[in-house]
């Protein structure tokens, strides 16, 4: 799949207001009128946002994505083995965990929010799927942080069912 236009944001700015647009010359030419590219900027390349983007991109260049994939596969395997878990879906570091019952998810998320306060683990449920929650561990987590986070999540699941 080759997109006509690719819009980038969020991670590109490392938390700062930054976005980008990539397109072929033909498609980018459609943005060339009244004024040229005038409608795609809010902050107009503010130096602080640009510095944040440079820092974020430099961090991404240093990442060992194969290592990140192995860590997230460990999470998926451990979560799939938990008796309260119906299914796990994962794409990269974005993990959806579907439990057997909606009440279990609510208990897990509430307990997780209570237990993980200050521990660096955030749980979020899906509004459209009451028996599932999502995880998105940072790409920059160490092996130890990933292991600790997984143990905390498994502990929360143990006490939620």
Backbone as CSV, one residue per row, in Angstrom:
resi,resn,N_x,N_y,N_z,CA_x,CA_y,CA_z,C_x,C_y,C_z
1,UNK,0.850,-1.173,0.000,0.000,0.000,0.000,0.893,1.233,0.000
2,UNK,0.663,2.105,-0.943,1.384,3.368,-1.020,0.351,4.483,-0.878
3,UNK,0.388,5.208,0.234,-0.611,6.266,0.429,-0.356,7.460,-0.486
4,UNK,-1.431,8.166,-0.818,-1.302,9.403,-1.587,-0.700,10.503,-0.723
5,UNK,-1.155,10.560,0.521,-0.697,11.576,1.468,-0.504,10.895,2.812
6,UNK,0.568,11.234,3.494,0.829,10.699,4.826,0.913,11.863,5.805
7,UNK,0.030,11.857,6.792,0.030,12.882,7.836,0.662,12.284,9.084
8,UNK,1.578,13.022,9.691,2.282,12.544,10.877,2.104,13.543,12.002
9,UNK,2.069,13.058,13.199,1.955,13.925,14.364,2.232,13.138,15.617
10,UNK,1.826,13.656,16.740,1.991,13.031,18.053,3.431,12.653,18.314
11,UNK,3.829,11.421,17.992,5.177,10.954,18.323,6.252,11.770,17.611
12,UNK,5.929,12.322,16.471,6.898,13.120,15.722,7.435,14.273,16.551
13,UNK,6.592,14.882,17.355,7.000,16.047,18.137,7.512,15.726,19.523
14,UNK,7.522,14.469,19.915,8.009,14.125,21.246,7.250,14.855,22.346
15,UNK,5.955,15.054,22.157,5.146,15.752,23.151,4.932,17.226,22.837
16,UNK,5.650,17.740,21.887,5.480,19.133,21.469,4.519,19.180,20.277
17,UNK,3.953,20.349,20.027,3.018,20.521,18.909,3.790,20.482,17.596
18,UNK,3.755,19.333,16.936,4.496,19.163,15.686,3.752,18.157,14.828
19,UNK,3.683,18.430,13.564,3.085,17.504,12.623,3.817,17.606,11.307
20,UNK,3.567,16.676,10.454,4.211,16.688,9.153,3.291,16.106,8.101
21,UNK,3.549,16.441,6.859,2.774,15.952,5.742,3.757,15.536,4.659
22,UNK,3.620,14.315,4.167,4.470,13.828,3.079,3.562,13.384,1.939
23,UNK,3.938,13.751,0.725,3.136,13.389,-0.442,4.009,13.455,-1.683
24,UNK,3.520,12.848,-2.753,4.212,12.972,-4.032,4.103,14.420,-4.501
25,UNK,4.940,14.784,-5.448,4.922,16.153,-5.968,3.540,16.491,-6.542
26,UNK,2.934,15.540,-7.225,1.615,15.784,-7.828,0.560,16.052,-6.761
27,UNK,0.574,15.264,-5.709,-0.420,15.456,-4.655,-0.119,16.692,-3.812
28,UNK,1.146,16.949,-3.560,1.506,18.119,-2.770,1.144,19.399,-3.525
29,UNK,1.176,19.338,-4.856,0.810,20.489,-5.668,-0.624,20.947,-5.449
30,UNK,-1.473,20.045,-4.987,-2.869,20.406,-4.709,-2.987,21.368,-3.532
31,UNK,-1.930,21.440,-2.715,-1.926,22.347,-1.561,-1.279,23.697,-1.894
32,UNK,-0.982,23.945,-3.168,-0.156,25.081,-3.554,-0.913,26.384,-3.792
33,UNK,-2.176,26.448,-3.464,-2.938,27.651,-3.786,-3.541,28.296,-2.554
34,UNK,-3.525,29.588,-2.536,-4.254,30.493,-1.672,-4.167,30.381,-0.163
35,UNK,-3.130,30.699,0.464,-1.724,30.780,0.035,-1.091,29.391,-0.004
36,UNK,0.056,29.325,-0.603,0.753,28.056,-0.737,1.005,27.431,0.637
37,UNK,0.445,26.273,0.875,0.575,25.520,2.135,0.169,26.331,3.362
38,UNK,-0.554,27.422,3.161,-0.908,28.306,4.267,-1.890,27.716,5.257
39,UNK,-2.612,26.713,4.856,-3.646,26.153,5.721,-3.169,24.949,6.528
40,UNK,-1.886,24.620,6.490,-1.433,23.434,7.218,-0.540,23.766,8.407
41,UNK,-0.487,25.013,8.805,0.383,25.346,9.925,-0.387,26.099,10.998
42,UNK,-0.117,25.747,12.239,-0.686,26.478,13.365,0.405,27.296,14.026
43,UNK,1.506,26.641,14.330,2.598,27.318,15.027,3.749,27.678,14.097
44,UNK,3.704,27.246,12.856,4.662,27.663,11.851,6.115,27.326,12.135
45,UNK,6.397,26.128,12.612,7.781,25.716,12.833,8.435,26.384,14.022
46,UNK,7.728,26.525,15.119,8.277,27.146,16.328,9.551,26.405,16.742
47,UNK,10.622,27.137,17.083,11.904,26.504,17.427,11.800,25.462,18.548
48,UNK,10.951,25.701,19.536,10.818,24.743,20.636,10.221,23.426,20.134
49,UNK,9.188,23.515,19.291,8.569,22.312,18.735,9.544,21.578,17.819
50,UNK,10.309,22.324,17.044,11.299,21.707,16.156,12.385,20.997,16.960
51,UNK,12.824,21.595,18.054,13.824,20.950,18.917,13.255,19.662,19.509
52,UNK,11.983,19.686,19.914,11.340,18.474,20.423,11.275,17.388,19.370
53,UNK,10.949,17.761,18.142,10.872,16.792,17.051,12.239,16.196,16.749
54,UNK,13.267,17.028,16.739,14.622,16.519,16.491,15.009,15.521,17.576
55,UNK,14.739,15.861,18.829,15.045,14.951,19.934,14.285,13.640,19.824
56,UNK,13.004,13.711,19.469,12.190,12.495,19.327,12.720,11.618,18.201
57,UNK,13.047,12.223,17.069,13.562,11.453,15.939,14.924,10.839,16.250
58,UNK,15.778,11.581,16.953,17.079,11.029,17.350,16.900,9.834,18.282
59,UNK,15.946,9.918,19.195,15.665,8.793,20.099,15.182,7.574,19.320
60,UNK,14.304,7.795,18.350,13.792,6.687,17.545,14.893,6.029,16.723
61,UNK,15.834,6.834,16.221,16.934,6.277,15.432,17.801,5.336,16.253
62,UNK,17.885,5.565,17.558,18.737,4.752,18.434,18.058,3.471,18.909
63,UNK,16.754,3.369,18.727,16.012,2.214,19.245,16.348,0.935,18.495
64,UNK,16.400,-0.150,19.242,16.539,-1.487,18.678,15.123,-2.055,18.575
65,UNK,14.489,-1.874,17.423,13.090,-2.262,17.270,12.892,-3.771,17.367
66,UNK,13.917,-4.555,17.015,13.808,-6.010,17.178,13.699,-6.354,18.661
67,UNK,14.444,-5.643,19.497,14.373,-5.850,20.952,12.998,-5.445,21.487
68,UNK,12.488,-4.320,21.017,11.153,-3.858,21.428,10.109,-4.906,21.043
69,UNK,10.225,-5.462,19.851,9.280,-6.492,19.393,9.354,-7.731,20.285
70,UNK,10.554,-8.161,20.641,10.699,-9.332,21.525,10.052,-9.076,22.882
71,UNK,10.256,-7.877,23.432,9.658,-7.543,24.733,8.135,-7.573,24.657
72,UNK,7.578,-7.002,23.619,6.124,-6.968,23.485,5.554,-8.350,23.187
73,UNK,6.312,-9.195,22.503,5.865,-10.576,22.280,5.808,-11.323,23.613
74,UNK,6.773,-11.051,24.516,6.736,-11.660,25.858,5.464,-11.260,26.595
75,UNK,5.108,-9.974,26.502,3.863,-9.507,27.138,2.674,-10.256,26.547
76,UNK,2.628,-10.336,25.228,1.501,-11.010,24.583,1.412,-12.461,25.045
77,UNK,2.523,-13.180,25.046,2.529,-14.584,25.454,2.044,-14.746,26.889
78,UNK,2.546,-13.911,27.796,2.163,-14.010,29.211,0.688,-13.675,29.406
79,UNK,0.205,-12.660,28.712,-1.206,-12.282,28.838,-2.119,-13.363,28.264
80,UNK,-1.719,-13.967,27.148,-2.531,-15.031,26.549,-2.643,-16.241,27.471
81,UNK,-1.631,-16.459,28.300,-1.630,-17.600,29.220,-2.449,-17.357,30.481
82,UNK,-2.882,-16.118,30.720,-3.623,-15.817,31.953,-5.057,-16.345,31.830
83,UNK,-5.564,-17.013,32.874,-6.907,-17.609,32.797,-8.051,-16.606,32.617
84,UNK,-7.860,-15.361,32.977,-8.931,-14.366,32.835,-9.003,-13.790,31.429
85,UNK,-7.996,-14.071,30.612,-7.885,-13.451,29.291,-8.518,-14.343,28.228
86,UNK,-9.420,-13.760,27.457,-10.054,-14.472,26.342,-9.143,-14.436,25.122
87,UNK,-8.655,-13.236,24.781,-7.788,-13.102,23.611,-6.915,-11.860,23.756
88,UNK,-5.799,-11.874,23.048,-4.884,-10.730,23.007,-4.639,-10.404,21.540
89,UNK,-4.797,-9.136,21.190,-4.471,-8.663,19.844,-3.362,-7.632,19.992
90,UNK,-2.389,-7.703,19.098,-1.251,-6.789,19.234,-0.744,-6.391,17.864
91,UNK,-0.421,-5.122,17.753,0.274,-4.602,16.587,1.386,-3.730,17.128
92,UNK,2.619,-4.185,16.992,3.747,-3.457,17.569,3.618,-3.401,19.072
93,UNK,3.635,-2.187,19.611,3.559,-2.005,21.062,2.151,-1.645,21.524
94,UNK,1.174,-1.759,20.643,-0.211,-1.488,21.034,-0.894,-2.830,21.251
95,UNK,-1.362,-3.050,22.486,-1.895,-4.352,22.884,-3.336,-4.191,23.357
96,UNK,-4.224,-5.005,22.811,-5.615,-5.060,23.261,-5.815,-6.392,23.969
97,UNK,-6.317,-6.327,25.195,-6.532,-7.526,26.006,-8.031,-7.658,26.244
98,UNK,-8.590,-8.745,25.750,-10.017,-8.993,25.926,-10.197,-10.035,27.020
99,UNK,-10.984,-9.693,28.022,-11.231,-10.597,29.139,-12.563,-11.313,28.960
100,UNK,-12.786,-12.301,29.782,-14.002,-13.100,29.695,-15.255,-12.312,30.060
101,UNK,-15.137,-11.333,30.960,-16.328,-10.613,31.419,-16.047,-9.130,31.561
102,UNK,-17.049,-8.314,31.241,-16.899,-6.857,31.342,-16.599,-6.429,32.769
103,UNK,-17.210,-7.104,33.758,-16.968,-6.730,35.159,-15.497,-6.922,35.514
104,UNK,-14.883,-7.968,34.957,-13.468,-8.231,35.232,-12.598,-7.111,34.689
105,UNK,-12.957,-6.594,33.519,-12.179,-5.492,32.946,-12.282,-4.268,33.833
106,UNK,-13.496,-3.939,34.239,-13.662,-2.761,35.090,-12.870,-2.924,36.378
107,UNK,-12.936,-4.100,36.994,-12.165,-4.344,38.218,-10.672,-4.243,37.943
108,UNK,-10.230,-4.844,36.828,-8.806,-4.838,36.493,-8.301,-3.422,36.271
109,UNK,-9.057,-2.650,35.509,-8.632,-1.283,35.220,-8.635,-0.438,36.486
110,UNK,-9.700,-0.535,37.276,-9.757,0.245,38.518,-8.643,-0.164,39.473
111,UNK,-8.424,-1.464,39.629,-7.341,-1.936,40.496,-5.993,-1.517,39.924
112,UNK,-5.880,-1.594,38.602,-4.626,-1.198,37.958,-4.328,0.266,38.159
113,UNK,-5.359,1.086,38.051,-5.161,2.517,38.266,-4.758,2.781,39.711
114,UNK,-5.381,2.080,40.649,-5.021,2.252,42.061,-3.605,1.757,42.333
115,UNK,-3.307,0.534,41.880,-2.007,-0.077,42.168,-0.856,0.585,41.416
116,UNK,-1.132,0.962,40.179,-0.041,1.456,39.348,0.215,2.942,39.531
117,UNK,-0.565,3.587,40.382,-0.353,5.009,40.637,1.094,5.220,41.084
118,UNK,1.856,5.906,40.276,3.259,6.147,40.594,4.185,5.026,40.172
119,UNK,3.654,3.931,39.629,4.485,2.793,39.228,4.772,2.793,37.729
120,UNK,4.145,3.673,36.984,4.441,3.775,35.565,3.627,2.874,34.656
121,UNK,2.537,2.288,35.141,1.690,1.450,34.297,0.308,2.086,34.227
122,UNK,-0.153,2.331,33.016,-1.487,2.897,32.816,-2.338,1.894,32.059
123,UNK,-3.541,1.677,32.523,-4.492,0.808,31.847,-5.659,1.658,31.374
124,UNK,-6.133,1.402,30.174,-7.279,2.119,29.624,-8.238,1.107,29.022
125,UNK,-9.538,1.241,29.308,-10.487,0.341,28.668,-10.983,0.976,27.393
126,UNK,-11.501,0.126,26.513,-12.093,0.590,25.268,-13.543,0.957,25.535
127,UNK,-13.957,2.128,25.129,-15.345,2.541,25.319,-16.301,1.678,24.502
128,UNK,-15.855,1.212,23.346,-16.724,0.444,22.455,-16.721,-1.056,22.741
129,UNK,-15.790,-1.526,23.574,-15.701,-2.953,23.904,-15.551,-3.060,25.419
130,UNK,-16.653,-3.269,26.135,-16.611,-3.198,27.596,-15.797,-4.293,28.275
131,UNK,-15.435,-5.334,27.543,-14.672,-6.415,28.163,-13.223,-6.464,27.660
132,UNK,-12.690,-5.305,27.265,-11.306,-5.249,26.789,-10.627,-3.985,27.294
133,UNK,-9.315,-4.078,27.474,-8.528,-2.894,27.821,-7.280,-2.877,26.956
134,UNK,-6.625,-1.731,26.937,-5.471,-1.571,26.058,-4.232,-1.206,26.850
135,UNK,-3.115,-1.569,26.279,-1.808,-1.251,26.841,-0.946,-0.708,25.707
136,UNK,-0.115,0.249,26.015,0.811,0.790,25.019,2.108,1.154,25.734
137,UNK,2.940,0.147,26.043,4.182,0.448,26.759,5.107,1.321,25.908
138,UNK,5.802,2.252,26.539,6.731,3.108,25.795,7.812,2.288,25.095
139,UNK,8.209,2.727,23.934,9.250,2.027,23.178,10.595,2.056,23.887
140,UNK,10.767,2.992,24.802,12.066,3.189,25.450,12.201,2.450,26.778
141,UNK,11.240,1.587,27.131,11.321,0.852,28.401,12.517,-0.093,28.408
142,UNK,13.147,-0.183,29.573,14.228,-1.154,29.743,13.626,-2.542,29.934
143,UNK,14.463,-3.558,29.845,14.034,-4.942,30.084,13.411,-5.070,31.474
144,UNK,14.056,-4.451,32.462,13.572,-4.509,33.844,12.217,-3.808,33.986
145,UNK,12.071,-2.644,33.365,10.796,-1.919,33.435,9.669,-2.715,32.782
146,UNK,9.971,-3.356,31.654,8.954,-4.173,30.983,8.556,-5.364,31.855
147,UNK,9.538,-6.016,32.473,9.245,-7.163,33.344,8.423,-6.722,34.548
148,UNK,8.804,-5.604,35.159,8.057,-5.087,36.315,6.625,-4.712,35.925
149,UNK,6.474,-4.054,34.782,5.149,-3.661,34.314,4.267,-4.868,34.044
150,UNK,4.839,-5.888,33.408,4.077,-7.098,33.126,3.635,-7.776,34.418
151,UNK,4.538,-7.864,35.393,4.175,-8.491,36.671,3.051,-7.728,37.363
152,UNK,3.105,-6.406,37.299,2.050,-5.595,37.906,0.702,-5.851,37.224
153,UNK,0.709,-5.909,35.901,-0.532,-6.155,35.158,-1.078,-7.552,35.462
154,UNK,-0.202,-8.558,35.493,-0.650,-9.914,35.815,-1.203,-9.983,37.235
155,UNK,-0.570,-9.267,38.149,-1.045,-9.222,39.536,-2.437,-8.589,39.602
156,UNK,-2.623,-7.519,38.863,-3.930,-6.857,38.811,-4.979,-7.824,38.252
157,UNK,-4.636,-8.548,37.184,-5.575,-9.510,36.604,-5.895,-10.635,37.585
158,UNK,-4.883,-11.081,38.326,-5.104,-12.137,39.331,-6.157,-11.724,40.346
159,UNK,-6.139,-10.465,40.737,-7.042,-9.984,41.782,-8.359,-9.430,41.243
160,UNK,-8.482,-9.371,39.929,-9.700,-8.810,39.341,-10.731,-9.884,39.023
161,UNK,-10.294,-11.129,38.994,-11.228,-12.209,38.607,-11.609,-13.063,39.792
